[in-house]
Amino acid sequence: MKKIKIITASSPETLNTKIQEMSANGWEPMGSHSAVVTHSQNRYSGSQHMDTIHKTEYSITMAKTEDNTINVDIAFYHPNDDESVRVYDEEGMREEFEYKLSQLLK
């Protein structure tokens, strides 16, 4: 199962920080980033145009693939401390599986 999120920031530095934080949690960037001018304001001195201030938003799509495989450790014991004989703890392995399944379904 793949989760997808779009993250945004008001500066490239902030976007980079968010990417690094999410990458540490298993997220990966998809494609490249985008920069969009969300607002422009012209500044004048009298009737003469002096400059334009642009407000920019930076974004990127992040994806995370979740593995829904349940891994259960093999559990066994040695009856009468005889290490040449192994008895598998089926009940213990079943309990571990059921616990992990309940966590996955939450």
N, C-alpha and C positions, 0 to 999 in steps of 0.2 A: 504494500500500500504506500502510495506516495503522497506526502503533504506538501502543499505549495503556499508560500506567503510572499507578499510584496511588501518590502520595507522602504520607507521614505525618510529623508532627512533634509535639513535646510542648508547643509554644507557637505562637501566631499569628505571632510575629515570625520564628521559625525556618521556619515554613511559607512565609511571604512571601519569605524569603531563597532557599529552594529553588525557588520559583516563578520568581523573577527569574533565577536561574542557568540553569534549564532553558529559560526564554523566550529567553535569549541564544543558545541552541543550537537554536532553531527549534521548540520545544515550545509548545503553547498550552493554557490551561486549558479543560476541558470542564465546563460547568455551574458550580455553586457549590461552596463548600467544605462540609465536615461537621465537626461537633464532637460527640464522643461521650465520656461519662463512663465511664472504664474501671475506676475503683476509687473507693469512698467509705469514709472512716474517721470514725466518730463519736468525739469526744473528751469525756471526762467528768471532772468534779472530784467525787470521791466517787461519789454516785449521781445527781448532777445533770448533765444534758447541757449541754456548753458550746458546742460547734460541730462542724461536719463539714468534713473536708478532702476535696476532690474532685480526682482525677487525671484530666485530660482529654487526649484525643488528637484532633488536627486532621488532616484529610485532604482531598485534592482529586485529581481525575482529570486527567491531562495527556495530550494527543494530539499526534502528529507525523506529518505526511503526507510520505512519502518519494517523491521523483520518480525513477522508473527510466528516464527518457529519457536516451539517450546523445547528446550533442552533439559533433560533430566539426568542427574548423575546416577551412575550405576552404584547401587548400594548392596553390600553383602556382609556377611559375618562368618566367623569360623566357629562351628559348634565344638564345644569341649576344648577350645583352644587348639584344635587340630588344623594347622595352616594348609594341609594338603586337601582339605574339604572346604568348599565355598557353598554357602546357602544364600541365594539372592533374596534381598528384603523387598519382595514385591509390594507389600503394603506401604512401606516407606516411600518407594518410588512412585506409587499411585497417589499418595498424599501430596508429594512434591508436585506432581503433574497437575493435580486438581487445584492446588493453591496457585500455581503459575497461570493456569487457565482462567481462574476467577479474576486474577489481576489484569489479564489481557482483555477480558470482557467488560471491565469497568469503564 
